[in-house]
Amino acid sequence: MRNTVVMIVLALLAAATGLLRWQRATPDPAPAVDESTTPLGYYVHGARLTGTDEQGRVIYRISAARLDELPGENRLRFESVSVDYRPVDETPWEISAATASGPRDGSVFELTGNVELRSAPTDGAAPMFMATAKLRFWPDTSRAESDETVEFRAGDLYLEAKGLRTNLKDDT
């Protein structure tokens, strides 16, 4: 009789275990992950960044309505951005765009949307104006490039061209 009771208890335990396993075999579906909602590392409203040369002198200041860190890409993204570029003893430039992005080290910025460059000569020369849809800017070397249509104005001179390669420091 004792063996019969043990066998019935074991059978009931086996049935209960099987029932629990069967109920767990269909887990709840995982919530869908929306790639556009990947969390940001940080964000800043009214951001201001400063870049310096080898001697520690300020050569540019970036202002943006918003700055987002994209940690998965190791990049920064700016909205409503303006760059006050003032290389030492050279012509200052103002650069503005709807958005910009670049690596966290600030080595290059990709500006997009109504990109405008304006020189502010201090020697009495005519200011230069350039406008394009996209521009890459390397602040350390003063280079700016675009493969898009570029509008250029300096005094009475007006030029429209496809592409731009310039060194802002040398006005070339």
Protein Blocks (a to p, Z undefined) as FASTA:
>chain_A
ZZmmmmmmmmmmmmmmmmmmmmmmmccddddddfklgccfbdcehiacddddfkopafbd
cddfbdcddfknopacdehiadddddehiacdddddfbdcddfklmaccdeehiacdddd
fkhpacdddddfbdcddfknopacdfbdcdddehjbccddedjdddfkloZZ
